Amino acid sequence: MGWLTDPFRYAFMQNALLAAVLIGVTCAVLGVYVVQRRMAFVGDAMAHTTLPGLVIAHLGGWSLSVGGLAAAGVTAVAIAWVSRRGRVKEDTAIGVVLTGMFAVGVLLMSRTRSFRDLSHMLFGNVLGVTAADLWLIAGVAALVLAALALFHKELELTSYDPTHAEVLGLRPGLTRLLLLGLLALAVVTGIQAVGVILTNALLVTPAAAAALLTDRLPVRMALAALISTGCAAGGLVASYALEASSGASIVLACTASFAAAAAFATARRQFRPARGD
Amino acid sequence: MSALPSVTHMHAVQVHDLTVAYREKPVLWDIDLVIPSGVLMGVVGPNGAGKTTLIKAMLGLVTPVSGRVLIHGQPYQANKRSVAYVPQRGSVDWDFPTTAFDVVLMGTYGRIGWLRRPGELEREAAYVALAKVGMADLARRQIRELSGGQQQRVFLARALVQEAPVTFMDEPFQGVDAITEAAIIDILRELRANGRTVLVVHHDLSTVAEYFDWVTLLNVRKVAAGPTVEVFTPANLRATYGERLALPPGV
């Protein structure tokens, strides 16, 4: 068991584990809605469009989290605003905004002398989290999970049957805006763990794996959180052993868990045929 | 509080000068309609007559070009607990991880209020409603695993749990077995016996006289509305569907 515990003798590895688990659980639980409401592309857009905010914050010497959050906030509002009108289809608008913002980020990066310093924005740097980062990550985790619990019935009904939600007076537009806001918060912390390019994996992959295993919403959330915790720990151990990128290792652990869930779901279907009437 | 005389509250629904258009093409033209309290009313008319749009406009789901709608003397926006709505099947996310019981429980969400969770009272009401539609045994079943008729019963239970004075149902018998159809109509009659008002968008002309005591014939314009025995006549049906309509037996 030494190989499993050895890496966590170091303080930076303990911090990294705590950060990766908090971020992973937050993203995974929120990701259940992202997957169910087919917003995977929105999450990806949100992550990519933070890049110019991060670079500008870096150049100005401001907090990267604030820069990323500002850019994600702009994206959340832009997506909510575009999706209110039918002229441009939502996925098209997101495609345009995503690539445009990301290109601005890359352009700004290429104009700075310290280009290499910024690579952790693209690929994450969970091994370098500071105590201040950890507080921010814990704060975001508490806020997002509390909001998901407090607004559970609004999120559940507007996801399942938006028309009925509106008839009952539950404001689906407002709920969507809430979800986009939480997504922006989760994405900004996700970037610390696995970077701009891979953050969407934390949102989508554990939730997609859990979706293959259960048909109950609360169970699905718990399962996604559990899978994500396992992947954060497993990914960090693997990255330590292989001396490889921590972000990519965590994401690949998620991918492997999805493959395992898919195999399990297929096997279960063969042994227990679906109920019919 | 209302500017209207209190006698109008005898009317469950009042529609004044309602016109709805999609891309400048009128879907409903200048509808005036009064539905008295305590009737079981069918809305019939050909495809594209604006039947579903009429319900959606009454609930504020589509914005009319002109006109207004009052439910028991108030706009629907002023009292969202006044109407229970059963939409056409297909407007929900069938893959959503939810059971028959969960769906019925969602019918109580409108009255619970922000930041509150459904409690024992709401869960009890949901079980009672599921039992009433004969679905108590399948309460824990995933919604997508149910047959069309069973799904329709669940949506009726979701409407019952709202305990609204007025119920709107859009084509509830579409793709439903005969036993479910009979069970649904029994429950609608019971609602009427308890003084509730029920509006049903319906397409089977052969059952109109049997099911409904009040009927509205619609084809973009209102052709006729009133007691079925007076209004459901060959002349009105031809005016609604055109001269080539084969009349159902008994009309």
Interface residues (C-beta under 8 A of the other chain):
Chain A: Q36 L150 F151 H152 K153 E154 E156 L157 S159 Y160 D161 T163 H164 A165 E166 V167 L168 G169 L170 A211 T214 D215 R216 L217 V219 R220 A274 R275 G276 D277
Chain B: L59 L61 K80 V83 Y85 P87 S91 V92 D93 D95 F96 P97 T98 T99 D102 V103 M106 Y109 G110 I112 W114 L115 R117 P118 R141 Q142 E145 L146 S147 Q150 R158 Q162
